């Protein structure tokens, strides 16, 4: 039985380890399929996207994923091109798009927006990023990348560095890592530590250390997950300027890493990873973005097919 059929994907907390492993195995299957087989998975199906917040990778990877499995996609790429500008409510927009589509993906700057929209929509809805809360499909691709590149997740030492307060990818990743036996180190400026209102849920499945120093852990890490300082989420630009450029991953850091350690980043990056790191065998962030197309294709295929694919 396919547990994902017509399922909303709002939080990674709604998925257990067995369900995550199903997504990973189906992603592996899609990677191995002939293109003609892939195109049958969502033939005749339509994805409606509602992006009221800027996005490049998430929106395009969902479109690429849907095309990969034979479906079509259409929707709103930014709030300025929607009837939201005329005063239409989010609820009405979601209802209209649900009538045109078989599955929806929503990105919105408001906390709670995806869960609210899922309650309204008659079609399954995927959270493509809601406020400062979560970004579950990013965490799915992050975990898959670790699993693919390191051949496992259990037993790894993972460092997460940068903006841990506002970075919603961090929260989804931490919730997802709670399904595994991992050693997690959180590295950030004091003002950007993970929010206290989230620590209770995170600690239910995961123990971690917190520090302001990357040097304290860099030599032992198997995975370094880098995040940008998110200027757009700071209520005060002066506060942003105080922490801008707090950590920069350059050749000096690379030299301290294990030979087989990998560097990930949800992207976009600003100055937190030097461009000369891109050619390093440690750098897997562009591969990570590519894997996102395949993990989202697998997820869409599971949601759209009662008996799986």
C-alpha positions in Angstrom: 0.0 0.0 0.0 1.2 3.5 -0.9 1.0 5.7 2.2 1.7 8.8 0.2 -1.2 8.7 -2.2 -3.1 12.1 -2.0 -1.0 13.0 1.1 -0.2 16.6 2.1 3.5 17.2 2.8 3.5 20.1 5.2 6.2 19.1 7.8 9.0 16.6 7.7 7.8 15.8 11.2 4.8 14.1 9.6 7.2 11.5 8.0 8.9 8.7 9.9 12.2 7.0 9.0 10.4 4.2 7.1 8.5 6.7 5.0 11.7 8.7 4.3 13.4 5.5 3.2 10.5 4.8 0.8 11.1 8.2 -0.8 14.8 7.5 -1.1 14.3 4.0 -2.7 11.8 5.5 -5.2 14.3 8.2 -6.0 16.9 5.6 -6.7 14.4 3.8 -8.9 13.7 7.0 -10.9 17.4 7.5 -11.4 17.7 4.1 -12.9 14.6 4.2 -15.1 14.6 4.7 -18.8 13.2 8.1 -19.7 10.2 6.4 -21.5 9.3 4.7 -18.2 9.6 7.9 -16.2 7.2 9.7 -18.4 4.4 7.3 -17.6 4.5 8.1 -13.9 2.5 11.3 -14.1 1.2 11.3 -17.7 -1.9 13.4 -17.9 -1.3 14.9 -14.4 -0.8 18.6 -13.6 1.1 20.4 -10.8 -0.1 23.8 -9.8 2.5 26.0 -8.1 1.8 29.0 -6.0 4.9 30.9 -5.2 4.3 34.2 -3.3 7.9 34.4 -2.3 11.1 34.5 -4.5 12.4 31.1 -5.5 14.7 29.7 -8.2 15.6 26.1 -7.3 12.5 25.0 -5.5 10.0 26.2 -8.2 12.2 25.1 -11.1 13.0 21.7 -9.6 9.3 21.0 -9.1 8.7 21.9 -12.7 11.7 19.8 -13.9 10.5 17.0 -11.7 7.0 17.0 -13.1 8.3 17.2 -16.7 10.7 14.2 -15.9 7.7 12.0 -14.9 5.5 13.1 -17.9 3.3 15.7 -16.2 2.8 19.4 -16.8 3.1 22.3 -14.4 1.8 25.9 -14.3 1.1 28.5 -11.8 2.1 31.7 -10.1 5.8 32.5 -10.0 5.5 35.6 -7.8 2.9 37.5 -6.0 3.0 40.4 -8.4 1.6 38.2 -11.2 -1.4 36.9 -9.2 -4.8 38.2 -8.3 -3.5 38.6 -4.7 -2.5 42.0 -6.0 -6.2 42.7 -6.6 -7.1 41.7 -3.1 -7.9 38.0 -3.7 -7.5 35.9 -0.6 -5.0 33.1 -0.3 -7.9 30.7 0.3 -9.7 31.7 -2.9 -6.4 31.4 -4.9 -5.8 27.9 -3.5 -9.3 26.8 -4.3 -9.1 28.0 -7.8 -5.7 26.3 -8.4 -6.9 23.1 -6.8 -9.6 23.0 -9.4 -7.1 23.1 -12.2 -4.5 20.8 -10.8 -3.9 17.3 -9.4 -1.3 18.4 -6.8 -0.3 21.8 -5.5 3.0 23.3 -4.1 2.9 26.5 -2.1 5.6 28.9 -1.0 4.5 31.8 1.2 6.3 34.1 3.7 3.6 33.7 6.4 4.1 31.1 9.1 1.3 28.5 9.0 0.4 29.3 5.4 0.9 25.8 4.1 -1.1 24.0 6.8 -3.9 26.5 6.3 -3.9 26.0 2.6 -3.9 22.3 2.9 -7.0 22.4 5.0 -8.7 24.4 2.2 -7.4 22.5 -0.8 -9.3 19.5 -2.2 -6.0 18.3 -3.8 -2.8 17.2 -2.0 -0.6 20.2 -1.1 3.2 20.3 -0.7 4.9 22.9 1.5 7.5 24.6 -0.7 8.6 26.8 2.2 6.4 28.5 4.8 7.7 31.6 6.6 10.4 30.8 9.0 8.9 27.4 9.8 9.9 24.6 7.5 10.9 23.5 4.0 10.3 19.7 4.0 11.2 18.8 0.4 14.6 20.6 0.9 15.3 18.4 3.9 14.3 15.3 1.9 16.8 16.2 -0.8 19.4 17.1 1.8 19.1 13.8 3.6 19.0 11.9 0.2 22.2 13.7 -0.8 24.0 12.7 2.4 22.8 9.1 2.0 23.9 9.0 -1.6 27.2 10.7 -1.2 28.2 9.1 2.1 26.4 5.7 1.6 24.6 6.2 4.9 23.2 8.7 7.4 23.5 6.8 10.7 26.8 7.3 12.5 27.8 10.5 10.8 29.1 13.7 12.4 27.2 16.6 10.9 27.9 20.4 11.3 25.2 22.9 10.5 26.6 26.5 10.3 25.2 30.0 9.7 21.8 31.4 10.2 20.1 28.8 12.4 17.4 31.2 13.7 15.7 32.2 10.5 16.8 29.4 8.2 13.7 27.2 7.7 15.8 24.6 5.9 17.7 24.1 9.1 14.6 23.2 11.1 13.3 20.7 8.6 16.8 19.1 8.4 17.0 18.8 12.2 13.6 17.2 12.4 14.6 14.8 9.6 17.9 13.9 11.3 15.9 13.0 14.4 15.1 9.7 12.7 18.8 8.8 12.6 21.7 8.1 14.9 23.9 11.1 14.2 26.2 13.5 16.0 25.1 17.1 15.3 26.9 20.3 16.0 25.2 23.7 15.5 27.5 26.6 14.8 26.3 30.2 14.6 26.6 33.7 16.0 24.9 33.9 19.4 22.1 36.0 17.9 21.4 33.4 15.3 21.1 30.2 17.4 18.1 28.0 16.8 14.9 29.5 18.2 14.0 28.4 21.7 10.4 27.7 20.7 11.6 24.9 18.4 14.2 23.2 20.7 11.6 21.1 22.6 10.5 19.3 19.4 14.0 19.0 18.0 15.4 17.5 21.2 12.6 14.8 21.2 14.5 13.1 18.5 18.0 14.6 18.5 20.8 15.7 20.7 23.2 18.4 19.6 25.9 20.8 20.7 25.9 24.5 20.1 29.0 26.7 19.5 30.1 29.9 17.8 33.4 28.2 16.6 33.7 26.1 13.5 37.3 25.2 14.3 36.1 23.3 17.3 34.6 20.6 15.1 35.8 21.0 11.5 38.4 18.2 11.6 35.9 15.6 12.8 32.9 16.4 10.5 31.6 14.1 7.8 29.1 16.7 6.5 29.3 20.5 6.7 25.9 22.0 5.9 26.3 25.8 5.3 23.5 28.3 5.3 23.5 31.9 4.3 22.6 34.8 6.6 19.1 35.6 5.5 18.9 39.4 5.3 15.3 39.4 4.2 14.1 37.8 7.4 15.9 40.3 9.8 13.5 42.9 11.3 16.4 45.3 11.5 19.1 45.7 8.9 21.6 46.9 11.5 21.3 43.6 13.2 22.0 41.8 9.9 25.1 43.9 9.3 26.5 42.8 12.7 26.5 39.1 11.6 27.0 39.4 7.9 30.0 37.4 6.8 30.4 35.6 10.2 31.6 32.5 8.5 33.3 32.0 5.1 34.2 28.5 3.9 37.4 28.9 1.9 40.5 26.9 1.2 41.8 27.4 4.7 38.7 25.5 6.0 38.9 22.9 3.3 42.5 22.0 4.3 41.2 21.1 7.8 38.4 18.8 6.6 38.5 15.0 6.4 39.4 13.8 2.9 35.9 12.4 2.3 33.9 15.1 4.1 31.2 16.8 2.0 30.0 20.4 2.0 26.3 21.0 1.4 24.3 24.3 1.0 20.5 24.7 0.3 21.4 27.7 -2.0 21.4 30.5 -2.9 24.8 31.4 -1.5 26.2 34.9 -1.1 29.7 35.0 0.4 29.6 32.1 2.9 31.3 29.7 0.5 34.2 31.0 -1.7 33.8 30.2 -5.4 37.2 28.6 -5.4 35.7 25.8 -3.2 33.4 24.8 -6.1 36.1 22.7 -7.8 36.9 20.8 -4.6 35.8 17.2 -4.3 34.2 18.2 -1.0 31.7 20.5 -2.7 28.4 18.7 -3.3 25.9 21.6 -3.2 25.3 21.7 -7.0 24.9 17.9 -7.0 22.5 18.4 -4.0 20.4 20.8 -6.1 20.3 18.3 -9.0 19.2 15.5 -6.6 16.3 17.8 -5.6 14.7 17.2 -9.1 14.7 13.5 -8.5 13.6 13.4 -4.9 10.7 15.7 -5.8 9.8 13.5 -8.8 9.7 10.5 -6.6 7.5 12.3 -4.0 5.1 13.6 -6.8 5.0 10.1 -8.3 4.0 8.6 -4.9 1.4 11.3 -4.2 -0.2 10.9 -7.6 -0.4 7.1 -7.9 -2.5 5.0 -5.6 -0.4 1.9 -6.0 2.9 3.7 -6.3 5.0 3.4 -9.5 
